[in-house]
Structure formats: C-alpha cells, structure tokens
C-alpha cells in the first residue's frame, strides 16, 4: 500500500482483480465529475445513495454464508451493516443541505437499481473484488469531500449551519456548520476505505 497521509491513503493495485476494480472506479469517477462538476452537495446526495448499497449487500451475503457454513462471521456482518447505516445517514444529512431536484431523484432511483444488482452479482462471483471496489469508491469519496471542504474554506460554497440530524448523529456542537459535517463524513469514508481494503486483503 502506498501511503502519503492516513487521510490520503491509496491502495496500489496488486493483481488483475485489483486493477479491474480501480479502473471501474475511475470510470465512474469520470462520469460523476462530468455530470456534477463542482456541485458537491448534489454529488453527495446521489453518490451516498449508491455508497450505502455495498455494506447492506455484503452484510446480507455474509449472513447467509454464516448460516450455510454454520460458522461465525468474524464480526464482518455487524461491521458491514453499520457501514451501510452510516452511509445512509450521510445521505439523510446532505438532503437537508442540497435539495435534490426531480431529475436527481430519478437518477438516484436508476443508479441504485443498477448498482444494487451489479454489486450483488459481483459479490457472489468475487467478494474480494467487491470489497476492493468499495475501498476504491471510498478513496474517491475522501478525495471529493476534501475538494468540497476546500470550496467551503475559500468561500466557493456557503458554510451553512449543520442540519439538526447531523448534529445529533455525530454529536457536533449546537452551532456546528457545514465544514464540521464534511470533516465528520470524510473521516467516516476514510474508515470505510481502510476496512474494505482490509477485507479484500483477507479474502485474497
């Protein structure tokens, strides 16, 4: 793993499945950049809807695997379901910050339907690749939130008050702002990145 700082950590692809996972992630990043440009709040609303899928799918399939093999899950199920819930809370937060348009809601519906089925099949075929894809997704999320944070700091994006749901969930100060929310969400994404790369390594 090549490392700059813990926040910017990047897992260098080691084999064919890693390279496929990384190329797929970069491919999707290209379309996200083209569609959303610097509209980071709206990007977060759409992408967090997709980001909440891997943990739920992987958790369910690990649950079924544990039942089939009649053995423990090594703590993976709880970790994955907590990840899915955490990503859902990211979405619930950013809905209050960037109100999605009707078109974006349609895009969410289509993206979630397509990605859910894709990830389900991928996890059945290669759990290791699926976790690597998720790890790379989270790397991109850290990068995007870092850019979003920079935009708040330089005044491009208004540092609006944090929604109540975010203050309660992350136990932020009562006068917390958008900047505080982004920092908390980015830390979550960095944690999910490391966990999923670790899971992929164990499956390798």
C-alpha positions, 0 to 999 in steps of 0.5 A, spaced: 500 500 500 502 506 498 501 511 503 502 519 503 497 521 509 492 516 513 487 521 510 490 520 503 491 513 503 491 509 496 491 502 495 496 500 489 493 495 485 496 488 486 493 483 481 488 483 475 482 483 480 485 489 483 486 493 477 479 491 474 476 494 480 480 501 480 479 502 473 471 501 474 472 506 479 475 511 475 470 510 470 465 512 474 469 517 477 469 520 470 462 520 469 460 523 476 465 529 475 462 530 468 455 530 470 456 534 477 462 538 476 463 542 482 456 541 485 458 537 491 452 537 495 448 534 489 454 529 488 453 527 495 446 526 495 446 521 489 453 518 490 451 516 498 445 513 495 449 508 491 455 508 497 450 505 502 448 499 497 455 495 498 455 494 506 447 492 506 449 487 500 455 484 503 452 484 510 446 480 507 451 475 503 455 474 509 449 472 513 447 467 509 454 464 508 454 464 516 448 460 516 450 455 510 457 454 513 454 454 520 460 458 522 461 465 525 462 471 521 468 474 524 464 480 526 464 482 518 456 482 518 455 487 524 461 491 521 458 491 514 451 493 516 453 499 520 457 501 514 451 501 510 447 505 516 452 510 516 452 511 509 445 512 509 445 517 514 450 521 510 445 521 505 439 523 510 444 529 512 446 532 505 438 532 503 437 537 508 443 541 505 442 540 497 435 539 495 435 534 490 431 536 484 426 531 480 431 529 475 436 527 481 431 523 484 430 519 478 437 518 477 438 516 484 432 511 483 436 508 476 443 508 479 441 504 485 437 499 481 443 498 477 448 498 482 444 494 487 444 488 482 451 489 479 454 489 486 450 483 488 452 479 482 459 481 483 459 479 490 457 472 489 462 471 483 468 475 487 467 478 494 474 480 494 473 484 488 467 487 491 470 489 497 476 492 493 471 496 489 468 499 495 475 501 498 476 504 491 469 508 491 471 510 498 478 513 496 474 517 491 469 519 496 475 522 501 478 525 495 471 529 493 469 531 500 476 534 501 475 538 494 468 540 497 471 542 504 476 546 500 470 550 496 467 551 503 474 554 506 475 559 500 468 561 500 466 557 493 460 554 497 456 557 503 458 554 510 451 553 512 449 551 519 449 543 520 442 540 519 439 538 526 440 530 524 447 531 523 448 534 529 445 529 533 448 523 529 455 525 530 454 529 536 457 536 533 456 542 537 449 546 537 452 551 532 456 546 528 456 548 520 457 545 514 465 544 514 464 540 521 459 535 517 464 534 511 470 533 516 465 528 520 463 524 513 470 524 510 473 521 516 467 516 516 469 514 508 476 514 510 474 508 515 470 505 510 476 505 505 481 502 510 476 496 512 474 494 505 481 494 503 482 490 509 477 485 507 479 484 500 486 483 503 483 477 507 479 474 502 485 474 497 
